[in-house]
């Protein structure tokens, strides 16, 4: 965070407030992650109850993420609205052919668009930032189709600046590891299942209870491939007793094989085994 320039961040923060104020009313798609948390914080700061903060509950949202999102929302008076999106009812989502995120976001934005009409809200916003331009994000296509805006991106905030502002604001999400939905643990073209989502959530929850922070359990049918942060790999690989406990627990959950990925956590690695 030392590289964040105070003059730049102050200018961007001012611009963000001005943009949000000009909207007059907005629905913010909130997940509890640092991006949407910061957007929700500033939207409520400048628009008060004209900013509606909405979180979508589904089988692909880990319960610990939902609990954190609720606690943070309560702390900052977001008056959180919870909706059910039921994307698992959509076969195009379940087939997981590389467009899963598009169908997920399309379902969400369709719900939010209807809410905007019912509540006479002018805009829908989500937490995309300029760093997301470097990644393939089909969800951005759905955002474009529903005219969902991205104020953080508009003022050119990057992830480091977002975390800086979130920390300054006191948001507990400021240093939380990135937490993509549980469905992202499935390789492309392996169908998403309720059973698989449950196995992933249980496995990751157990690993977090062991003290690991950056955790992914990549779901390859009967194989659980564990990814940990680079600074955490040795904590597990060098501890035979803990390795045994983890293996036993994940097999209890339903996996036949358990492996530790020695390359550690990296985005999008579920598709490396296609």
C-alpha atoms as a printed R data frame, in Angstrom:
    type eleno elety resid chain resno       x       y       z
1   ATOM     1    CA   UNK     A     1   0.000   0.000   0.000
2   ATOM     2    CA   UNK     A     2   3.031   2.272   0.217
3   ATOM     3    CA   UNK     A     3   2.831   2.832  -3.557
4   ATOM     4    CA   UNK     A     4  -0.621   4.442  -3.294
5   ATOM     5    CA   UNK     A     5  -0.134   8.157  -3.937
6   ATOM     6    CA   UNK     A     6  -2.224  10.313  -1.625
7   ATOM     7    CA   UNK     A     7  -2.870  12.991  -4.257
8   ATOM     8    CA   UNK     A     8  -4.109  10.443  -6.795
9   ATOM     9    CA   UNK     A     9  -6.274   8.584  -4.319
10  ATOM    10    CA   UNK     A    10  -7.834  11.791  -3.017
11  ATOM    11    CA   UNK     A    11  -8.717  12.854  -6.560
12  ATOM    12    CA   UNK     A    12 -10.239   9.474  -7.385
13  ATOM    13    CA   UNK     A    13 -12.167   9.372  -4.118
14  ATOM    14    CA   UNK     A    14 -13.625  12.826  -4.833
15  ATOM    15    CA   UNK     A    15 -14.590  11.753  -8.350
16  ATOM    16    CA   UNK     A    16 -16.227   8.587  -7.020
17  ATOM    17    CA   UNK     A    17 -18.365  10.576  -4.600
18  ATOM    18    CA   UNK     A    18 -19.358  13.003  -7.346
19  ATOM    19    CA   UNK     A    19 -20.358  10.201  -9.710
20  ATOM    20    CA   UNK     A    20 -22.436   8.446  -7.083
21  ATOM    21    CA   UNK     A    21 -24.114  11.668  -6.046
22  ATOM    22    CA   UNK     A    22 -25.041  12.393  -9.665
23  ATOM    23    CA   UNK     A    23 -26.885   9.066  -9.905
24  ATOM    24    CA   UNK     A    24 -29.459  10.253  -7.326
25  ATOM    25    CA   UNK     A    25 -30.385   6.620  -6.623
26  ATOM    26    CA   UNK     A    26 -28.654   3.289  -7.181
27  ATOM    27    CA   UNK     A    27 -28.823  -0.437  -6.461
28  ATOM    28    CA   UNK     A    28 -25.397  -1.852  -5.577
29  ATOM    29    CA   UNK     A    29 -24.716  -5.527  -6.242
30  ATOM    30    CA   UNK     A    30 -22.879  -6.501  -3.042
31  ATOM    31    CA   UNK     A    31 -20.980  -9.695  -2.239
32  ATOM    32    CA   UNK     A    32 -18.924  -8.736   0.809
33  ATOM    33    CA   UNK     A    33 -15.713  -8.699  -1.218
34  ATOM    34    CA   UNK     A    34 -13.540  -5.607  -1.045
35  ATOM    35    CA   UNK     A    35 -14.670  -4.100  -4.371
36  ATOM    36    CA   UNK     A    36 -18.414  -4.247  -3.817
37  ATOM    37    CA   UNK     A    37 -17.948  -3.378  -0.132
38  ATOM    38    CA   UNK     A    38 -16.154  -0.145  -0.988
39  ATOM    39    CA   UNK     A    39 -18.759   0.734  -3.604
40  ATOM    40    CA   UNK     A    40 -21.583   0.053  -1.138
41  ATOM    41    CA   UNK     A    41 -19.842   2.130   1.538
42  ATOM    42    CA   UNK     A    42 -19.505   5.220  -0.648
43  ATOM    43    CA   UNK     A    43 -22.958   4.810  -2.179
44  ATOM    44    CA   UNK     A    44 -24.530   4.837   1.285
45  ATOM    45    CA   UNK     A    45 -22.231   7.654   2.383
46  ATOM    46    CA   UNK     A    46 -23.395  10.045  -0.329
47  ATOM    47    CA   UNK     A    47 -26.884   8.768  -1.190
48  ATOM    48    CA   UNK     A    48 -28.064   7.477   2.205
49  ATOM    49    CA   UNK     A    49 -31.229   5.376   1.784
50  ATOM    50    CA   UNK     A    50 -31.292   6.132  -1.945
51  ATOM    51    CA   UNK     A    51 -28.554   3.502  -2.236
52  ATOM    52    CA   UNK     A    52 -30.012   0.002  -1.993
53  ATOM    53    CA   UNK     A    53 -27.422  -2.648  -1.139
54  ATOM    54    CA   UNK     A    54 -28.377  -6.116  -2.394
55  ATOM    55    CA   UNK     A    55 -26.707  -9.492  -1.948
56  ATOM    56    CA   UNK     A    56 -27.658 -12.591  -3.936
57  ATOM    57    CA   UNK     A    57 -27.848 -15.839  -1.981
58  ATOM    58    CA   UNK     A    58 -27.248 -19.063  -3.852
59  ATOM    59    CA   UNK     A    59 -25.633 -22.469  -3.510
60  ATOM    60    CA   UNK     A    60 -22.404 -21.074  -4.973
61  ATOM    61    CA   UNK     A    61 -21.977 -18.477  -2.210
62  ATOM    62    CA   UNK     A    62 -20.052 -19.928   0.723
63  ATOM    63    CA   UNK     A    63 -21.853 -19.520   4.025
64  ATOM    64    CA   UNK     A    64 -18.844 -17.929   5.732
65  ATOM    65    CA   UNK     A    65 -18.765 -15.290   2.970
66  ATOM    66    CA   UNK     A    66 -22.456 -14.586   3.504
67  ATOM    67    CA   UNK     A    67 -21.976 -14.286   7.265
68  ATOM    68    CA   UNK     A    68 -19.093 -11.843   6.790
69  ATOM    69    CA   UNK     A    69 -21.085  -9.806   4.271
70  ATOM    70    CA   UNK     A    70 -24.023  -9.579   6.668
71  ATOM    71    CA   UNK     A    71 -21.869  -8.531   9.620
72  ATOM    72    CA   UNK     A    72 -20.118  -5.821   7.657
73  ATOM    73    CA   UNK     A    73 -23.418  -4.566   6.247
74  ATOM    74    CA   UNK     A    74 -24.873  -4.375   9.742
75  ATOM    75    CA   UNK     A    75 -21.816  -2.549  11.063
76  ATOM    76    CA   UNK     A    76 -22.106   0.168   8.411
77  ATOM    77    CA   UNK     A    77 -25.887   0.398   8.282
78  ATOM    78    CA   UNK     A    78 -26.294  -0.846   4.722
79  ATOM    79    CA   UNK     A    79 -29.854  -2.114   5.403
80  ATOM    80    CA   UNK     A    80 -28.910  -5.158   3.382
81  ATOM    81    CA   UNK     A    81 -31.493  -6.662   1.032
82  ATOM    82    CA   UNK     A    82 -31.103 -10.392   0.387
83  ATOM    83    CA   UNK     A    83 -32.492 -12.071  -2.717
84  ATOM    84    CA   UNK     A    84 -32.494 -15.632  -4.067
85  ATOM    85    CA   UNK     A    85 -31.145 -15.879  -7.608
86  ATOM    86    CA   UNK     A    86 -31.481 -19.669  -8.131
87  ATOM    87    CA   UNK     A    87 -28.990 -19.804 -10.991
88  ATOM    88    CA   UNK     A    88 -28.728 -23.578 -10.507
89  ATOM    89    CA   UNK     A    89 -32.180 -23.801 -12.103
90  ATOM    90    CA   UNK     A    90 -30.574 -22.634 -15.362
91  ATOM    91    CA   UNK     A    91 -29.124 -25.512 -17.417
92  ATOM    92    CA   UNK     A    92 -26.911 -23.057 -19.334
93  ATOM    93    CA   UNK     A    93 -25.292 -22.160 -16.019
94  ATOM    94    CA   UNK     A    94 -24.947 -25.757 -14.820
95  ATOM    95    CA   UNK     A    95 -23.306 -26.987 -18.032
96  ATOM    96    CA   UNK     A    96 -20.306 -24.774 -17.209
97  ATOM    97    CA   UNK     A    97 -19.108 -24.348 -20.784
98  ATOM    98    CA   UNK     A    98 -17.039 -21.225 -20.203
99  ATOM    99    CA   UNK     A    99 -20.007 -18.847 -20.104
100 ATOM   100    CA   UNK     A   100 -21.089 -19.718 -16.561
101 ATOM   101    CA   UNK     A   101 -20.275 -16.249 -15.196
102 ATOM   102    CA   UNK     A   102 -22.334 -14.655 -17.945
103 ATOM   103    CA   UNK     A   103 -25.422 -16.667 -17.030
104 ATOM   104    CA   UNK     A   104 -24.873 -16.051 -13.313
105 ATOM   105    CA   UNK     A   105 -24.570 -12.277 -13.719
106 ATOM   106    CA   UNK     A   106 -27.422 -12.191 -16.230
107 ATOM   107    CA   UNK     A   107 -29.685 -13.847 -13.653
108 ATOM   108    CA   UNK     A   108 -28.569 -11.380 -10.986
109 ATOM   109    CA   UNK     A   109 -28.873  -8.255 -13.129
110 ATOM   110    CA   UNK     A   110 -32.285  -9.314 -14.416
111 ATOM   111    CA   UNK     A   111 -33.488  -9.510 -10.805
112 ATOM   112    CA   UNK     A   112 -31.913  -6.159  -9.949
113 ATOM   113    CA   UNK     A   113 -33.376  -4.509 -13.050
114 ATOM   114    CA   UNK     A   114 -36.850  -5.594 -11.953
115 ATOM   115    CA   UNK     A   115 -36.166  -4.282  -8.457
116 ATOM   116    CA   UNK     A   116 -35.006  -0.961  -9.911
117 ATOM   117    CA   UNK     A   117 -38.305  -0.594 -11.761
118 ATOM   118    CA   UNK     A   118 -40.366  -1.519  -8.704
119 ATOM   119    CA   UNK     A   119 -38.460   0.844  -6.396
120 ATOM   120    CA   UNK     A   120 -37.950   3.591  -8.972
121 ATOM   121    CA   UNK     A   121 -34.157   3.423  -8.729
122 ATOM   122    CA   UNK     A   122 -32.174   5.091 -11.511
123 ATOM   123    CA   UNK     A   123 -29.092   2.860 -11.800
124 ATOM   124    CA   UNK     A   124 -27.584  -0.510 -10.984
125 ATOM   125    CA   UNK     A   125 -23.868  -0.644 -10.112
126 ATOM   126    CA   UNK     A   126 -21.326  -3.359  -9.391
127 ATOM   127    CA   UNK     A   127 -17.731  -3.498  -8.201
128 ATOM   128    CA   UNK     A   128 -15.746  -3.924 -11.406
129 ATOM   129    CA   UNK     A   129 -12.395  -2.095 -11.327
130 ATOM   130    CA   UNK     A   130  -9.658  -1.393 -13.868
131 ATOM   131    CA   UNK     A   131  -7.718  -4.494 -12.811
132 ATOM   132    CA   UNK     A   132 -10.586  -6.647 -14.086
133 ATOM   133    CA   UNK     A   133  -9.815  -5.560 -17.645
134 ATOM   134    CA   UNK     A   134  -6.835  -7.946 -17.613
135 ATOM   135    CA   UNK     A   135  -9.031 -10.993 -16.985
136 ATOM   136    CA   UNK     A   136 -11.678 -12.709 -19.108
137 ATOM   137    CA   UNK     A   137 -14.973 -11.836 -17.415
138 ATOM   138    CA   UNK     A   138 -18.129 -12.957 -19.230
139 ATOM   139    CA   UNK     A   139 -20.131 -11.325 -16.435
140 ATOM   140    CA   UNK     A   140 -19.126  -7.943 -17.850
141 ATOM   141    CA   UNK     A   141 -21.087  -8.782 -21.000
142 ATOM   142    CA   UNK     A   142 -24.228  -9.292 -18.912
143 ATOM   143    CA   UNK     A   143 -23.512  -5.985 -17.145
144 ATOM   144    CA   UNK     A   144 -23.354  -4.235 -20.496
145 ATOM   145    CA   UNK     A   145 -26.632  -5.810 -21.628
146 ATOM   146    CA   UNK     A   146 -28.427  -4.540 -18.530
147 ATOM   147    CA   UNK     A   147 -26.629  -1.159 -18.531
148 ATOM   148    CA   UNK     A   148 -25.031  -1.875 -15.157
149 ATOM   149    CA   UNK     A   149 -22.409   0.747 -14.328
150 ATOM   150    CA   UNK     A   150 -19.011   0.329 -12.662
151 ATOM   151    CA   UNK     A   151 -18.068   3.543 -10.806
152 ATOM   152    CA   UNK     A   152 -14.808   2.120  -9.425
153 ATOM   153    CA   UNK     A   153 -13.636   1.398 -12.939
154 ATOM   154    CA   UNK     A   154 -14.883   4.760 -14.175
155 ATOM   155    CA   UNK     A   155 -12.591   6.623 -11.777
156 ATOM   156    CA   UNK     A   156  -9.702   4.228 -12.588
157 ATOM   157    CA   UNK     A   157  -9.343   2.684  -9.137
158 ATOM   158    CA   UNK     A   158  -7.100  -0.376  -9.050
159 ATOM   159    CA   UNK     A   159  -7.149  -3.151  -6.456
160 ATOM   160    CA   UNK     A   160  -4.403  -1.674  -4.287
161 ATOM   161    CA   UNK     A   161  -6.169   1.682  -4.148
162 ATOM   162    CA   UNK     A   162  -9.482  -0.006  -3.390
163 ATOM   163    CA   UNK     A   163  -7.941  -1.888  -0.489
164 ATOM   164    CA   UNK     A   164  -6.348   1.336   0.761
165 ATOM   165    CA   UNK     A   165  -9.670   3.195   0.756
166 ATOM   166    CA   UNK     A   166 -11.455   0.214   2.309
167 ATOM   167    CA   UNK     A   167  -8.896   0.056   5.114
168 ATOM   168    CA   UNK     A   168  -9.210   3.803   5.693
169 ATOM   169    CA   UNK     A   169 -12.986   3.442   5.884
170 ATOM   170    CA   UNK     A   170 -12.659   0.624   8.405
171 ATOM   171    CA   UNK     A   171 -14.247  -2.029   6.190
172 ATOM   172    CA   UNK     A   172 -13.363  -5.528   7.380
173 ATOM   173    CA   UNK     A   173 -13.220  -6.670   3.744
174 ATOM   174    CA   UNK     A   174 -10.127  -4.553   3.080
175 ATOM   175    CA   UNK     A   175  -7.649  -7.423   3.470
176 ATOM   176    CA   UNK     A   176  -9.860 -10.430   2.771
177 ATOM   177    CA   UNK     A   177  -8.461 -12.783   0.127
178 ATOM   178    CA   UNK     A   178 -10.257 -12.854  -3.193
179 ATOM   179    CA   UNK     A   179 -13.201 -15.226  -2.954
180 ATOM   180    CA   UNK     A   180 -14.727 -16.173  -6.286
181 ATOM   181    CA   UNK     A   181 -17.929 -18.203  -6.154
182 ATOM   182    CA   UNK     A   182 -17.708 -21.899  -5.300
183 ATOM   183    CA   UNK     A   183 -18.670 -22.846  -8.869
184 ATOM   184    CA   UNK     A   184 -15.325 -21.470 -10.058
185 ATOM   185    CA   UNK     A   185 -13.655 -24.526  -8.497
186 ATOM   186    CA   UNK     A   186 -15.094 -26.773 -11.225
187 ATOM   187    CA   UNK     A   187 -13.073 -27.195 -14.431
188 ATOM   188    CA   UNK     A   188 -14.742 -25.798 -17.530
189 ATOM   189    CA   UNK     A   189 -17.140 -28.315 -19.098
190 ATOM   190    CA   UNK     A   190 -17.566 -30.275 -15.867
191 ATOM   191    CA   UNK     A   191 -21.195 -29.807 -14.874
192 ATOM   192    CA   UNK     A   192 -21.910 -27.841 -11.703
193 ATOM   193    CA   UNK     A   193 -23.736 -29.941  -9.093
194 ATOM   194    CA   UNK     A   194 -25.232 -29.178  -5.707
195 ATOM   195    CA   UNK     A   195 -23.273 -32.099  -4.236
196 ATOM   196    CA   UNK     A   196 -20.002 -30.794  -5.622
197 ATOM   197    CA   UNK     A   197 -20.650 -27.270  -4.361
198 ATOM   198    CA   UNK     A   198 -21.355 -28.666  -0.900
199 ATOM   199    CA   UNK     A   199 -18.163 -30.737  -0.918
200 ATOM   200    CA   UNK     A   200 -16.085 -27.712  -1.942
201 ATOM   201    CA   UNK     A   201 -17.615 -25.506   0.737
202 ATOM   202    CA   UNK     A   202 -17.085 -28.094   3.480
203 ATOM   203    CA   UNK     A   203 -13.496 -28.744   2.395
204 ATOM   204    CA   UNK     A   204 -12.536 -25.077   2.195
205 ATOM   205    CA   UNK     A   205 -14.258 -24.313   5.493
206 ATOM   206    CA   UNK     A   206 -12.238 -27.063   7.172
207 ATOM   207    CA   UNK     A   207  -8.950 -25.797   5.735
208 ATOM   208    CA   UNK     A   208  -9.757 -22.272   6.935
209 ATOM   209    CA   UNK     A   209 -10.479 -23.686  10.390
210 ATOM   210    CA   UNK     A   210  -6.911 -25.053  10.288
211 ATOM   211    CA   UNK     A   211  -5.638 -21.493   9.947
212 ATOM   212    CA   UNK     A   212  -5.178 -21.179   6.187
213 ATOM   213    CA   UNK     A   213  -6.379 -17.942   4.604
214 ATOM   214    CA   UNK     A   214  -5.924 -18.165   0.837
215 ATOM   215    CA   UNK     A   215  -7.697 -21.436   0.077
216 ATOM   216    CA   UNK     A   216  -9.089 -23.100  -3.034
217 ATOM   217    CA   UNK     A   217 -10.230 -26.698  -3.295
218 ATOM   218    CA   UNK     A   218 -10.379 -27.419  -7.020
219 ATOM   219    CA   UNK     A   219 -13.042 -30.017  -7.719
220 ATOM   220    CA   UNK     A   220 -12.067 -32.695 -10.254
221 ATOM   221    CA   UNK     A   221 -14.829 -35.240  -9.652
222 ATOM   222    CA   UNK     A   222 -13.314 -37.680  -7.119
223 ATOM   223    CA   UNK     A   223 -10.131 -35.613  -6.758
224 ATOM   224    CA   UNK     A   224  -9.761 -32.588  -4.478
225 ATOM   225    CA   UNK     A   225  -6.798 -30.445  -5.551
226 ATOM   226    CA   UNK     A   226  -5.847 -28.079  -2.713
227 ATOM   227    CA   UNK     A   227  -4.354 -24.698  -3.517
228 ATOM   228    CA   UNK     A   228  -2.963 -22.493  -0.748
229 ATOM   229    CA   UNK     A   229  -1.283 -19.107  -0.725
230 ATOM   230    CA   UNK     A   230   2.424 -19.231  -1.592
231 ATOM   231    CA   UNK     A   231   3.342 -18.335   1.992
232 ATOM   232    CA   UNK     A   232   1.130 -21.116   3.374
233 ATOM   233    CA   UNK     A   233   2.180 -24.101   1.275
234 ATOM   234    CA   UNK     A   234   5.006 -25.133   3.582
235 ATOM   235    CA   UNK     A   235   2.709 -25.080   6.617
236 ATOM   236    CA   UNK     A   236   0.838 -28.024   5.148
237 ATOM   237    CA   UNK     A   237   3.443 -29.805   3.012
238 ATOM   238    CA   UNK     A   238   5.964 -29.992   5.875
239 ATOM   239    CA   UNK     A   239   3.463 -31.243   8.457
240 ATOM   240    CA   UNK     A   240   2.764 -34.940   7.909
241 ATOM   241    CA   UNK     A   241   0.254 -35.134  10.758
242 ATOM   242    CA   UNK     A   242  -1.754 -32.194   9.439
243 ATOM   243    CA   UNK     A   243  -1.582 -33.606   5.906
244 ATOM   244    CA   UNK     A   244  -3.061 -36.846   7.231
245 ATOM   245    CA   UNK     A   245  -5.841 -35.026   9.081
246 ATOM   246    CA   UNK     A   246  -6.714 -32.947   6.020
247 ATOM   247    CA   UNK     A   247  -6.711 -35.977   3.737
248 ATOM   248    CA   UNK     A   248  -8.922 -37.937   6.118
249 ATOM   249    CA   UNK     A   249 -11.380 -35.069   6.490
250 ATOM   250    CA   UNK     A   250 -11.735 -34.436   2.760
251 ATOM   251    CA   UNK     A   251 -12.278 -38.144   2.140
252 ATOM   252    CA   UNK     A   252 -14.971 -38.045   4.818
253 ATOM   253    CA   UNK     A   253 -16.578 -35.207   2.875
254 ATOM   254    CA   UNK     A   254 -16.721 -37.409  -0.220
255 ATOM   255    CA   UNK     A   255 -13.462 -37.153  -2.159
256 ATOM   256    CA   UNK     A   256 -11.566 -40.317  -3.057
257 ATOM   257    CA   UNK     A   257  -8.231 -38.624  -3.729
258 ATOM   258    CA   UNK     A   258  -6.689 -35.542  -2.112
259 ATOM   259    CA   UNK     A   259  -3.696 -33.691  -3.552
260 ATOM   260    CA   UNK     A   260  -1.766 -30.549  -2.678
261 ATOM   261    CA   UNK     A   261  -0.931 -28.358  -5.669
262 ATOM   262    CA   UNK     A   262   2.701 -27.357  -5.183
263 ATOM   263    CA   UNK     A   263   2.311 -24.298  -7.411
264 ATOM   264    CA   UNK     A   264  -0.086 -22.802  -4.889
265 ATOM   265    CA   UNK     A   265  -3.095 -20.587  -5.439
266 ATOM   266    CA   UNK     A   266  -3.573 -18.946  -8.828
267 ATOM   267    CA   UNK     A   267  -6.657 -17.633 -10.570
268 ATOM   268    CA   UNK     A   268  -8.309 -19.793 -13.193
269 ATOM   269    CA   UNK     A   269  -6.285 -22.915 -12.549
270 ATOM   270    CA   UNK     A   270  -9.351 -25.169 -12.589
271 ATOM   271    CA   UNK     A   271  -9.108 -25.087 -16.351
272 ATOM   272    CA   UNK     A   272  -5.484 -26.235 -16.454
273 ATOM   273    CA   UNK     A   273  -6.546 -29.874 -16.483
274 ATOM   274    CA   UNK     A   274  -8.969 -29.692 -19.410
